[in-house]
Amino acid sequence: MRGERQQVQMQDAVSTDGAEKTAVAAEPVLPLFPGLAASHIHVITGADQAEQAAQDLLQQAVIGFDTETRPVFQRGVQHTGPHLIQLATETDAYLIPVKDQNDPAIVDMLAQVLAHPDIIKAGFGLSDDLRSVRRKLGISVENALDLARLLRERKQSEVGAKKASAVYLGVDLPKSKRISTSDWSQFPLSEKQIQYAVNDALSALRIYLSWKRDGRKPVR
């Protein structure tokens, strides 16, 4: 009898272990979010670059939009961002460092694009981005579309870029806290910072286009 019980227990253990392995194997492994080649990433630091960026961006009906800010870890102290503004089309991304004193040509380009009422600026969690841009640069961003609110179902919590990328694009968007909380006010940026910043704006654009094309369904 003891031998039979031991055999049954062993069979149960094998069955349970097999079920666990099957469950793990069933979880889809998504491909990584495909970013842009370095030749299509432009860091805007002068008037000529700003003019070229404006020529491209002002032709778009919708662009991806995001900002990055050096974090402040002291309670009650307001951050001085944004320190970087990211704008993306389907083929190119523009990273614009924002300093205390900025080239007037760059600020003018940002004003033309961000305040343009006919260009949709799609991004995630834009409330602080919009306030910061207005406070630091005096630019009111027009026609901003917060996908975090747009994509949620009814009164559910806001949807993040990572989850939306999985649902609408079928890819894994890496979100490193170490990179997101790095010092965005120090230039030049690292390659990892650049890729992170580009992907934030680019993913927002791609998600919006997918949502618009494929039935405009909320994330469940």
PAVEX-516110 format. One record per atom (N, C-alpha, C): x, y, z; atom name; residue number from 1. Coordinates in Angstrom, 3 decimals, decimal comma. Each point is the difference from the previous one (the first is absolute). Layout:
N
      east     north        up  site  pos
         X         Y         Z    CA  NUM
...
//
This chain:
220
      east     north        up  site  pos
     0,838    -1,209     0,000     N    1
    -0,838     1,209     0,000    CA    1
     0,865     1,248     0,000     C    1
     1,069    -0,007     0,848     N    2
     0,870     1,172     0,066    CA    2
     0,637     0,252    -1,355     C    2
     0,403    -1,091    -0,675     N    3
     0,621     0,148    -1,315    CA    3
    -0,958     0,620    -0,995     C    3
    -1,299    -0,420     0,073     N    4
    -0,989     0,562    -0,919    CA    4
    -0,187     1,489     0,259     C    4
    -0,045     0,391     1,316     N    5
    -0,177     1,411     0,340    CA    5
     1,170     0,828    -0,514     C    5
     1,217    -0,546     0,198     N    6
     1,175     0,724    -0,461    CA    6
    -0,030     0,175    -1,511     C    6
    -0,474    -1,064    -0,712     N    7
    -0,057     0,076    -1,451    CA    7
    -1,006     1,053    -0,444     C    7
    -1,174     0,045     0,668     N    8
    -1,018     0,995    -0,329    CA    8
     0,521     1,403     0,246     C    8
     0,688     0,196     1,157     N    9
     0,547     1,313     0,319    CA    9
     1,013     0,435    -1,041     C    9
     0,832    -0,949    -0,443     N   10
     1,000     0,322    -1,007    CA   10
    -0,668     0,381    -1,311     C   10
    -1,070    -0,731    -0,362     N   11
    -0,720     0,318    -1,228    CA   11
    -0,638     1,383     0,083     C   11
    -0,584     0,323     1,183     N   12
    -0,597     1,324     0,197    CA   12
     1,044     1,086    -0,150     C   12
     1,184    -0,248     0,597     N   13
     1,070     0,990    -0,057    CA   13
     0,436     0,227    -1,436     C   13
     0,127    -1,107    -0,755     N   14
     0,398     0,117    -1,405    CA   14
    -1,052     0,758    -0,785     C   14
    -1,289    -0,332     0,265     N   15
    -1,084     0,667    -0,712    CA   15
    -0,014     1,485     0,294     C   15
     0,153     0,337     1,297     N   16
     0,004     1,408     0,392    CA   16
     1,164     0,734    -0,626     C   16
     1,176    -0,637     0,044     N   17
     1,194     0,620    -0,572    CA   17
    -0,174     0,208    -1,500     C   17
    -0,595    -0,989    -0,651     N   18
    -0,219     0,124    -1,438    CA   18
    -0,970     1,111    -0,327     C   18
    -1,046     0,138     0,840     N   19
    -0,978     1,063    -0,220    CA   19
     0,637     1,364     0,153     C   19
     0,888     0,108     1,024     N   20
     0,681     1,275     0,216    CA   20
     0,887     0,342    -1,188     C   20
     0,721    -1,023    -0,506     N   21
     0,870     0,239    -1,142    CA   21
    -0,809     0,403    -1,218     C   21
    -1,168    -0,656    -0,177     N   22
    -0,860     0,333    -1,131    CA   22
    -0,497     1,429     0,103     C   22
    -0,381     0,411     1,240     N   23
    -0,501     1,358     0,210    CA   23
     1,075     1,027    -0,301     C   23
     1,237    -0,309     0,447     N   24
     1,102     0,923    -0,254    CA   24
     0,283     0,087    -1,486     C   24
    -0,001    -1,168    -0,652     N   25
     0,301    -0,037    -1,427    CA   25
    -1,062     0,730    -0,808     C   25
    -1,239     0,034     0,534     N   26
    -1,098     0,626    -0,728    CA   26
     0,091     1,520     0,002     C   26
     0,767     0,559     0,940     N   27
     0,120     1,451     0,057    CA   27
     0,784     0,492    -1,215     C   27
    -0,579     0,919    -0,778     N   28
     0,681     0,456    -1,215    CA   28
     1,230     0,841     0,320     C   28
     1,046    -0,218    -0,754     N   29
     1,204     0,813     0,109    CA   29
    -0,024     0,983    -1,160     C   29
    -0,207     1,259     0,306     N   30
    -0,154     1,002    -1,046    CA   30
     1,355     0,474    -0,510     C   30
     0,082     0,304    -1,280     N   31
     1,240     0,594    -0,523    CA   31
     0,182     1,406     0,556     C   31
     1,233     0,453     0,052     N   32
     0,270     1,338     0,513    CA   32
    -0,510     1,071    -0,956     C   32
    -0,362     1,124     0,562     N   33
    -0,454     1,142    -0,788    CA   33
     1,091     0,399    -0,995     C   33
    -0,320     0,059    -1,293     N   34
     1,016     0,382    -0,989    CA   34
     0,157     1,517    -0,065     C   34
     1,152     0,474     0,372     N   35
     0,233     1,444     0,002    CA   35
     0,440     0,508    -1,357     C   35
     0,694     1,118     0,005     N   36
     0,478     0,620    -1,230    CA   36
     1,512    -0,137    -0,113     C   36
     0,473    -0,027    -1,222     N   37
     1,442     0,015    -0,233    CA   37
     0,559     1,354     0,417     C   37
     1,267     0,011     0,371     N   38
     0,630     1,237     0,477    CA   38
    -0,091     1,127    -1,018     C   38
    -0,001    -0,346    -1,284     N   39
    -0,059     1,027    -1,045    CA   39
    -1,343     0,711    -0,059     C   39
    -0,999    -0,551     0,683     N   40
    -1,329     0,617     0,017    CA   40
    -0,317     0,642     1,354     C   40
     1,005     0,119     0,844     N   41
    -0,151     0,661     1,298    CA   41
     0,801     1,294    -0,030     C   41
    -0,661     1,113     0,269     N   42
     0,625     1,308    -0,146    CA   42
    -0,043     0,761     1,326     C   42
     1,148     0,349     0,515     N   43
     0,087     0,831     1,201    CA   43
     0,139     1,449    -0,464     C   43
    -0,977     0,817     0,348     N   44
    -0,081     1,371    -0,516    CA   44
     0,731     0,949     0,944     C   44
     1,095     0,569    -0,488     N   45
     0,798     0,904     0,838    CA   45
     0,264     1,346    -0,660     C   45
    -0,471     0,201    -1,234     N   46
     0,276     1,263    -0,684    CA   46
    -1,122     0,410    -0,928     C   46
     0,116     1,204    -0,555     N   47
    -1,058     0,582    -0,819    CA   47
    -0,248    -0,796    -1,281     C   47
     1,059    -0,439    -0,670     N   48
    -0,166    -0,750    -1,246    CA   48
    -0,738    -1,312     0,238     C   48
     0,366    -0,695     1,068     N   49
    -0,678    -1,253     0,329    CA   49
    -1,461     0,251     0,351     C   49
    -0,255     1,090     0,719     N   50
    -1,368     0,336     0,388    CA   50
    -0,863     0,275    -1,227     C   50
     0,570     0,674    -0,980     N   51
    -0,745     0,299    -1,227    CA   51
    -0,345    -1,275    -0,759     C   51
     0,956    -0,909    -0,093     N   52
    -0,248    -1,266    -0,687    CA   52
    -1,057    -0,821     0,731     C   52
     0,063     0,005     1,331     N   53
    -0,996    -0,727     0,791    CA   53
    -1,390     0,578    -0,222     C   53
    -0,098     1,322    -0,011     N   54
    -1,292     0,659    -0,193    CA   54
    -0,603    -0,362    -1,350     C   54
     0,827    -0,032    -1,045     N   55
    -0,493    -0,332    -1,332    CA   55
    -0,643    -1,379    -0,022     C   55
     0,571    -0,935     0,723     N   56
    -0,558    -1,352     0,064    CA   56
    -1,224    -0,055     0,909     C   56
     0,133     0,511     1,201     N   57
    -1,062    -0,137     1,001    CA   57
    -1,275     0,743    -0,381     C   57
     0,136     1,149    -0,632     N   58
    -1,180     0,795    -0,349    CA   58
    -0,812    -0,615    -1,137     C   58
     0,531    -1,029    -0,632     N   59
    -0,740    -0,694    -1,055    CA   59
    -0,827    -1,166     0,543     C   59
     0,158    -0,297     1,279     N   60
    -0,629    -1,186     0,592    CA   60
    -1,400     0,305     0,527     C   60
    -0,872    -1,002    -0,096     N   61
    -1,327     0,112     0,608    CA   61
     0,038    -0,392     1,470     C   61
     0,931    -0,891     0,357     N   62
     0,147    -0,448     1,388    CA   62
     1,464    -0,330     0,247     C   62
     0,481     0,326     1,179     N   63
     1,370    -0,325     0,397    CA   63
    -0,015    -0,590     1,405     C   63
     1,009    -0,796     0,298     N   64
     0,184    -0,483     1,367    CA   64
     0,664     1,083     0,826     C   64
    -0,431     0,149     1,250     N   65
     0,481     1,102     0,847    CA   65
     0,271    -0,505     1,408     C   65
     1,137     0,421     0,544     N   66
     0,328    -0,331     1,389    CA   66
     1,077     0,964     0,480     C   66
     0,209     0,042     1,290     N   67
     1,103     0,780     0,566    CA   67
     0,697    -0,830     1,070     C   67
     1,234     0,364     0,287     N   68
     0,751    -0,619     1,094    CA   68
     0,519     1,103     0,918     C   68
     0,046    -0,313     1,284     N   69
     0,397     0,987     1,002    CA   69
     0,930    -0,633     1,026     C   69
     1,013     0,738     0,377     N   70
     0,863    -0,469     1,086    CA   70
    -0,835    -0,105     1,270     C   70
    -0,035    -1,164     0,632     N   71
    -0,865    -0,172     1,169    CA   71
     0,497     0,770     1,215     C   71
    -0,936     0,351     0,852     N   72
     0,306     0,646     1,278    CA   72
    -0,493    -0,928     1,099     C   72
     0,886    -0,368     0,905     N   73
    -0,347    -0,966     1,039    CA   73
    -0,252     0,658     1,355     C   73
     0,057     1,321     0,045     N   74
    -0,221     0,722     1,251    CA   74
    -1,445     0,468     0,074     C   74
    -0,667    -0,337     1,072     N   75
    -1,403     0,344     0,169    CA   75
    -0,197     1,520    -0,030     C   75
    -1,007     0,433    -0,734     N   76
    -0,346     1,415    -0,046    CA   76
     0,797     0,827    -0,991     C   76
     0,958    -0,624    -0,686     N   77
     0,822     0,717    -0,972    CA   77
    -0,514    -0,312    -1,406     C   77
    -0,308     1,043    -0,754     N   78
    -0,539    -0,180    -1,348    CA   78
     1,124    -0,233    -1,006     C   78
    -0,231    -0,896    -0,932     N   79
     1,017    -0,254    -1,028    CA   79
     0,096     1,195    -0,951     C   79
     1,084     0,060    -0,728     N   80
     0,252     1,127    -0,907    CA   80
    -0,131    -0,412    -1,459     C   80
    -0,703    -1,090    -0,247     N   81
    -0,160    -0,501    -1,363    CA   81
    -1,057     0,744    -0,788     C   81
    -0,160    -0,410    -1,258     N   82
     0,670    -1,150    -0,594    CA   82
     1,442     0,313    -0,385     C   82
     0,815    -1,036    -0,010     N   83
     1,379     0,143    -0,451    CA   83
     0,199    -0,610    -1,386     C   83
    -1,022    -0,716    -0,463     N   84
     0,045    -0,559    -1,351    CA   84
    -1,426    -0,114    -0,528     C   84
    -0,193     0,388    -1,259     N   85
    -1,285    -0,176    -0,674    CA   85
     0,218    -0,937    -1,179     C   85
    -0,882    -1,005    -0,117     N   86
     0,111    -0,970    -1,077    CA   86
    -1,213     0,104    -0,917     C   86
     0,258     0,084    -1,284     N   87
    -1,048     0,041    -1,014    CA   87
     0,329    -1,053    -1,047     C   87
    -0,999    -0,799    -0,390     N   88
     0,263    -1,102    -0,924    CA   88
    -1,016    -0,046    -1,126     C   88
     0,498    -0,258    -1,210     N   89
    -0,837    -0,345    -1,135    CA   89
     0,141    -1,505    -0,211     C   89
    -0,602    -0,521    -1,052     N   90
     0,112    -1,438    -0,250    CA   90
     1,411    -0,410    -0,397     C   90
     0,788     0,954    -0,481     N   91
     1,336    -0,345    -0,501    CA   91
     1,147     0,637     0,766     C   91
    -0,264     1,069     0,738     N   92
     1,078     0,743     0,653    CA   92
    -0,408     0,444     1,396     C   92
     1,004     0,207     0,840     N   93
    -0,231     0,519     1,349    CA   93
     0,911     1,195     0,230     C   93
    -0,539     0,998     0,696     N   94
     0,731     1,229     0,286    CA   94
     0,084     0,180     1,511     C   94
     1,217     0,080     0,502     N   95
     0,238     0,215     1,422    CA   95
     0,495     1,428     0,178     C   95
    -0,708     0,765     0,821     N   96
     0,325     1,411     0,177    CA   96
     0,386     0,258     1,450     C   96
     1,291     0,166     0,286     N   97
     0,420     0,356     1,359    CA   97
    -0,565     1,366     0,386     C   97
    -0,499     0,104     1,230     N   98
    -0,566     1,258     0,490    CA   98
     0,851     0,477     1,169     C   98
     0,582     1,178    -0,172     N   99
     0,888     0,551     1,018    CA   99
    -0,646     1,223     0,647     C   99
     0,724     0,617     0,922     N  100
    -0,514     1,230     0,607    CA  100
    -0,002     1,135    -1,020     C  100
     1,012     0,017    -0,868     N  101
     0,073     0,962    -1,096    CA  101
     0,028    -0,786    -1,308     C  101
    -1,020     0,199    -0,845     N  102
    -0,127    -0,796    -1,207    CA  102
     0,137     0,854    -1,253     C  102
     0,492    -0,615    -1,056     N  103
     0,106     0,663    -1,295    CA  103
    -1,400     0,445    -0,435     C  103
    -0,192     1,291    -0,291     N  104
    -1,327     0,489    -0,412    CA  104
    -0,571    -0,760    -1,194     C  104
     0,862    -0,443    -0,914     N  105
    -0,478    -0,738    -1,167    CA  105
    -0,603    -1,340     0,404     C  105
     0,573    -0,624     1,020     N  106
    -0,525    -1,283     0,471    CA  106
    -1,332     0,201     0,715     C  106
    -0,080     1,027     0,828     N  107
    -1,259     0,296     0,692    CA  107
    -1,089     0,335    -1,009     C  107
     0,358     0,749    -1,044     N  108
    -0,976     0,356    -1,036    CA  108
    -0,500    -1,244    -0,722     C  108
     0,907    -0,922    -0,298     N  109
    -0,407    -1,248    -0,641    CA  109
    -0,957    -0,781     0,881     C  109
     0,323    -0,093     1,287     N  110
    -0,874    -0,712     0,929    CA  110
    -1,370     0,657     0,088     C  110
    -0,024     1,321     0,012     N  111
    -1,270     0,723     0,076    CA  111
    -0,843    -0,265    -1,247     C  111
     0,640     0,032    -1,167     N  112
    -0,731    -0,253    -1,243    CA  112
    -0,649    -1,380     0,008     C  112
     0,744    -0,983     0,450     N  113
    -0,483    -1,381    -0,049    CA  113
    -0,977    -0,295     1,132     C  113
     0,402     0,307     1,222     N  114
    -0,813    -0,384     1,159    CA  114
    -1,295     0,794     0,101     C  114
     0,014     1,248    -0,455     N  115
    -1,207     0,829     0,085    CA  115
    -0,859    -0,096    -1,253     C  115
     0,418    -0,809    -0,964     N  116
    -0,768    -0,141    -1,236    CA  116
    -1,286    -0,770     0,290     C  116
    -1,161     0,606    -0,262     N  117
    -1,261    -0,643     0,386    CA  117
    -0,382    -1,199    -0,854     C  117
     0,613    -0,148    -1,173     N  118
    -0,390    -1,081    -0,902    CA  118
     0,909    -1,224     0,086     C  118
     1,023     0,061     0,835     N  119
     0,898    -1,145     0,171    CA  119
    -0,303    -0,670     1,338     C  119
    -0,408    -1,256    -0,036     N  120
    -0,246    -0,746     1,233    CA  120
     1,334    -0,379     0,627     C  120
     0,130     0,272     1,303     N  121
     1,191    -0,423     0,743    CA  121
    -0,407    -1,145     0,922     C  121
     0,337    -1,216    -0,384     N  122
    -0,431    -1,184     0,743    CA  122
     1,082    -0,444     0,977     C  122
    -0,405    -0,246     1,243     N  123
     0,950    -0,439     1,017    CA  123
    -0,718    -0,638     1,167     C  123
     0,763    -0,403     1,007     N  124
    -0,557    -0,652     1,184    CA  124
     0,245     0,850     1,241     C  124
    -1,061     0,210     0,801     N  125
     0,140     0,731     1,257    CA  125
     0,541     1,402    -0,201     C  125
    -0,693     0,791    -0,781     N  126
     0,543     1,279    -0,462    CA  126
    -0,247     1,192     0,926     C  126
    -0,737    -0,180     1,065     N  127
    -0,370     1,151     0,841    CA  127
     1,209     0,799     0,461     C  127
     0,995    -0,684     0,571     N  128
     1,185     0,707     0,491    CA  128
     0,847     0,525    -1,150     C  128
     0,046    -0,736    -1,099     N  129
     0,757     0,455    -1,169    CA  129
    -0,532     1,343    -0,492     C  129
    -1,313     0,105    -0,095     N  130
    -0,610     1,227    -0,515    CA  130
     0,248     1,176     0,932     C  130
    -0,143    -0,241     1,306     N  131
     0,253     1,068     0,976    CA  131
     1,455     0,450    -0,050     C  131
     0,907    -0,960    -0,088     N  132
     1,428     0,318     0,022    CA  132
     0,419     0,793    -1,234     C  132
    -0,494    -0,394    -1,160     N  133
     0,333     0,714    -1,239    CA  133
    -0,526     1,427     0,056     C  133
    -1,195     0,160     0,512     N  134
    -0,576     1,350     0,101    CA  134
     0,776     0,847     1,003     C  134
     0,375    -0,596     1,128     N  135
     0,705     0,751     1,037    CA  135
     1,411     0,391    -0,442     C  135
     0,715    -0,912    -0,636     N  136
     1,408     0,249    -0,324    CA  136
     0,195     0,739    -1,316     C  136
    -0,846    -0,284    -0,984     N  137
     0,194     0,579    -1,328    CA  137
    -1,093     0,976    -0,408     C  137
    -1,070     0,063     0,795     N  138
    -1,096     0,902    -0,344    CA  138
    -0,807    -0,476    -1,189     C  138
     0,025    -1,297    -0,269     N  139
    -0,711    -0,570    -1,147    CA  139
    -1,179    -0,831     0,494     C  139
    -1,186     0,302    -0,504     N  140
    -1,179    -0,803     0,304    CA  140
    -0,163    -1,046    -1,098     C  140
     0,101    -1,249     0,370     N  141
    -0,099    -1,088    -0,976    CA  141
    -1,462    -0,183    -0,392     C  141
    -0,278     0,126    -1,286     N  142
    -1,364    -0,138    -0,508    CA  142
    -0,214    -1,391    -0,592     C  142
    -1,240    -0,477     0,119     N  143
    -0,403    -1,286    -0,585    CA  143
     0,840    -1,154     0,548     C  143
     0,247     0,033     1,301     N  144
     0,715    -1,101     0,654    CA  144
    -0,985    -1,131     0,293     C  144
     0,405    -1,220    -0,278     N  145
    -0,859    -1,164     0,186    CA  145
     0,670    -0,967     0,967     C  145
    -0,571    -0,124     1,193     N  146
     0,568    -0,869     1,031    CA  146
    -0,525    -1,417    -0,187     C  146
     0,843    -0,864    -0,531     N  147
    -0,406    -1,376    -0,268    CA  147
    -0,263    -0,789     1,272     C  147
     0,612     0,398     1,098     N  148
    -0,225    -0,700     1,268    CA  148
    -1,469     0,061     0,398     C  148
    -0,650     1,091    -0,353     N  149
    -1,431     0,146     0,295    CA  149
    -0,858    -0,520    -1,148     C  149
     0,438     0,249    -1,208     N  150
    -0,782    -0,389    -1,171    CA  150
    -0,209    -1,508    -0,073     C  150
     1,020    -0,766     0,339     N  151
    -0,035    -1,439    -0,217    CA  151
    -0,617    -0,795     1,141     C  151
    -0,244     0,629     1,124     N  152
    -0,567    -0,759     1,116    CA  152
    -1,485    -0,258    -0,255     C  152
    -0,503    -1,040     0,626     N  153
    -1,398    -0,368    -0,161    CA  153
    -0,830     0,584     1,139     C  153
    -0,882     0,898    -0,339     N  154
    -0,887     0,638     0,961    CA  154
     0,790     0,629     1,138     C  154
    -0,207    -0,478     1,240     N  155
     0,633     0,652     1,147    CA  155
     1,211    -0,768     0,525     C  155
     0,562    -0,859    -0,816     N  156
     1,188    -0,717     0,431    CA  156
     1,177     0,959     0,109     C  156
     1,057    -0,467     0,663     N  157
     1,185     0,837     0,161    CA  157
     0,644     0,267    -1,356     C  157
     0,813     1,046    -0,058     N  158
     0,629     0,394    -1,247    CA  158
     0,938    -1,096    -0,513     C  158
     0,146    -0,065    -1,302     N  159
     0,801    -1,030    -0,656    CA  159
     1,394     0,539    -0,284     C  159
     1,026    -0,788     0,293     N  160
     1,370     0,420    -0,257    CA  160
     0,473    -0,402    -1,385     C  160
     1,115     0,584    -0,420     N  161
     0,542    -0,262    -1,335    CA  161
     0,422    -1,456    -0,162     C  161
     0,516    -0,603     1,057     N  162
     0,472    -1,393    -0,096    CA  162
    -1,158    -0,952    -0,285     C  162
    -1,087     0,134     0,750     N  163
    -1,148    -0,876    -0,211    CA  163
    -0,634     0,264    -1,355     C  163
    -0,129     1,268    -0,360     N  164
    -0,604     0,346    -1,284    CA  164
     0,841    -0,510    -1,166     C  164
     1,327     0,007     0,152     N  165
     0,876    -0,523    -1,053    CA  165
    -0,239    -1,492    -0,210     C  165
    -0,202    -0,721     1,098     N  166
    -0,272    -1,434    -0,101    CA  166
    -1,343    -0,258    -0,677     C  166
    -1,008     0,784     0,367     N  167
    -1,353    -0,221    -0,517    CA  167
    -0,133     0,427    -1,457     C  167
     0,475     1,179    -0,328     N  168
    -0,234     0,562    -1,332    CA  168
     1,106    -0,300    -1,003     C  168
     1,225    -0,201     0,489     N  169
     1,121    -0,219    -0,914    CA  169
     0,557    -1,412     0,069     C  169
    -0,359    -0,734     1,054     N  170
     0,505    -1,356     0,157    CA  170
     1,482    -0,058     0,296     C  170
     0,513     1,021     0,701     N  171
     1,433     0,058     0,311    CA  171
     0,198     0,366     1,468     C  171
     1,205    -0,264     0,465     N  172
     0,380     0,347     1,367    CA  172
     0,783     1,310    -0,027     C  172
    -0,531     1,024     0,638     N  173
     0,673     1,293     0,087    CA  173
     0,795     0,043     1,301     C  173
     1,324    -0,070    -0,059     N  174
     0,806     0,035     1,231    CA  174
    -0,198     1,321     0,740     C  174
    -0,223    -0,082     1,313     N  175
    -0,157     1,201     0,828    CA  175
     0,920    -0,136     1,210     C  175
     1,178     0,578    -0,110     N  176
     0,986    -0,090     1,071    CA  176
    -0,153     1,177     0,961     C  176
    -0,244    -0,314     1,278     N  177
    -0,108     1,065     0,992    CA  177
     1,330     0,715     0,177     C  177
     1,092    -0,741    -0,138     N  178
     1,324     0,610     0,139    CA  178
     0,226     1,060    -1,080     C  178
    -0,466    -0,276    -1,208     N  179
     0,153     0,977    -1,079    CA  179
    -1,006     1,134     0,157     C  179
    -1,236    -0,333     0,323     N  180
    -1,034     1,037     0,092    CA  180
     0,293     1,007     1,107     C  180
     0,698    -0,434     1,050     N  181
     0,322     0,903     1,109    CA  181
     1,446     0,487    -0,057     C  181
     0,622    -0,106    -1,153     N  182
     1,375     0,486    -0,149    CA  182
     0,002     1,518    -0,175     C  182
     1,179     0,593    -0,078     N  183
     0,118     1,460    -0,106    CA  183
    -0,131     0,421    -1,458     C  183
    -1,184     0,490    -0,346     N  184
    -0,277     0,411    -1,372    CA  184
     0,500     1,405    -0,301     C  184
     0,572     0,663     0,974     N  185
     0,499     1,360    -0,228    CA  185
     1,465     0,017    -0,408     C  185
     0,658    -1,162     0,049     N  186
     1,411    -0,097    -0,357    CA  186
     0,150    -0,476    -1,443     C  186
     0,659     0,827    -0,801     N  187
     0,194    -0,339    -1,406    CA  187
     1,493    -0,115    -0,303     C  187
     0,398    -0,875    -0,921     N  188
    -0,880    -0,813    -0,843    CA  188
    -0,630    -1,159     0,768     C  188
    -1,156    -0,430    -0,476     N  189
    -0,681    -1,131     0,598    CA  189
     0,707    -1,295    -0,382     C  189
    -0,180    -1,014     0,832     N  190
     0,556    -1,314    -0,318    CA  190
    -0,841    -0,656    -1,097     C  190
     0,552    -1,030    -0,618     N  191
    -0,734    -0,723    -1,039    CA  191
    -1,286    -0,609     0,561     C  191
     0,071    -0,505     1,227     N  192
    -1,192    -0,593     0,611    CA  192
    -1,066     1,056     0,269     C  192
     0,415     1,189     0,435     N  193
    -0,962     1,080     0,207    CA  193
    -0,657     0,397    -1,317     C  193
     0,810     0,111    -1,036     N  194
    -0,529     0,387    -1,308    CA  194
    -1,018    -1,019    -0,493     C  194
     0,329    -1,273     0,093     N  195
    -0,910    -1,039    -0,468    CA  195
    -1,284    -0,009     0,813     C  195
     0,125     0,168     1,308     N  196
    -1,172     0,036     0,879    CA  196
    -0,902     1,171    -0,377     C  196
     0,601     1,171    -0,180     N  197
    -0,768     1,206    -0,313    CA  197
    -0,689    -0,115    -1,352     C  197
     0,721    -0,510    -0,982     N  198
    -0,582    -0,178    -1,333    CA  198
    -1,176    -0,960     0,058     C  198
     0,179    -1,125     0,665     N  199
    -1,047    -1,018     0,041    CA  199
    -1,256     0,482     0,710     C  199
     0,145     0,857     0,985     N  200
    -1,176     0,537     0,687    CA  200
    -0,904     0,760    -0,965     C  200
     0,586     0,877    -0,798     N  201
    -0,796     0,789    -0,943    CA  201
    -0,454    -0,847    -1,183     C  201
     0,889    -0,844    -0,502     N  202
    -0,316    -0,815    -1,170    CA  202
    -1,086    -1,024     0,302     C  202
     0,060    -0,615     1,167     N  203
    -1,019    -0,994     0,361    CA  203
    -1,371     0,649     0,109     C  203
    -0,059     1,205     0,528     N  204
    -1,284     0,698     0,112    CA  204
    -0,617     0,218    -1,378     C  204
     0,819     0,425    -0,946     N  205
    -0,504     0,211    -1,358    CA  205
    -0,492    -1,303    -0,613     C  205
     0,794    -1,044     0,103     N  206
    -0,381    -1,280    -0,604    CA  206
    -1,251    -0,576     0,643     C  206
    -0,123     0,141     1,306     N  207
    -1,188    -0,502     0,704    CA  207
    -1,238     0,757    -0,455     C  207
     0,112     1,315    -0,100     N  208
    -1,143     0,796    -0,462    CA  208
    -0,427    -0,424    -1,399     C  208
     0,954    -0,161    -0,903     N  209
    -0,327    -0,377    -1,374    CA  209
    -0,631    -1,384    -0,053     C  209
     0,479    -0,929     0,823     N  210
    -0,581    -1,336     0,053    CA  210
    -1,416     0,043     0,562     C  210
    -0,175     0,771     1,054     N  211
    -1,330     0,147     0,621    CA  211
    -0,993     0,582    -0,990     C  211
     0,421     0,993    -0,734     N  212
    -0,882     0,655    -0,967    CA  212
    -0,328    -0,923    -1,168     C  212
     0,971    -0,796    -0,411     N  213
    -0,164    -0,865    -1,169    CA  213
    -0,808    -1,255     0,316     C  213
     0,146    -0,528     1,201     N  214
    -0,543    -1,328     0,301    CA  214
    -1,240    -0,004     0,879     C  214
    -0,787     1,034    -0,041     N  215
    -1,293    -0,055     0,664    CA  215
    -0,157     0,802     1,260     C  215
     1,061     0,667     0,456     N  216
    -0,096     0,900     1,150    CA  216
    -0,569    -0,683     1,238     C  216
     0,521    -1,165     0,316     N  217
    -0,464    -0,729     1,176    CA  217
     0,841     0,367     1,217     C  217
    -0,609     0,062     1,194     N  218
     0,774     0,292     1,215    CA  218
     0,831    -1,197     0,425     C  218
     0,980     0,239     0,840     N  219
     0,789    -1,079     0,588    CA  219
    -0,805    -0,630     1,121     C  219
    -0,123    -1,301    -0,007     N  220
    -0,761    -0,691     1,053    CA  220
     0,950    -0,578     1,033     C  220
//
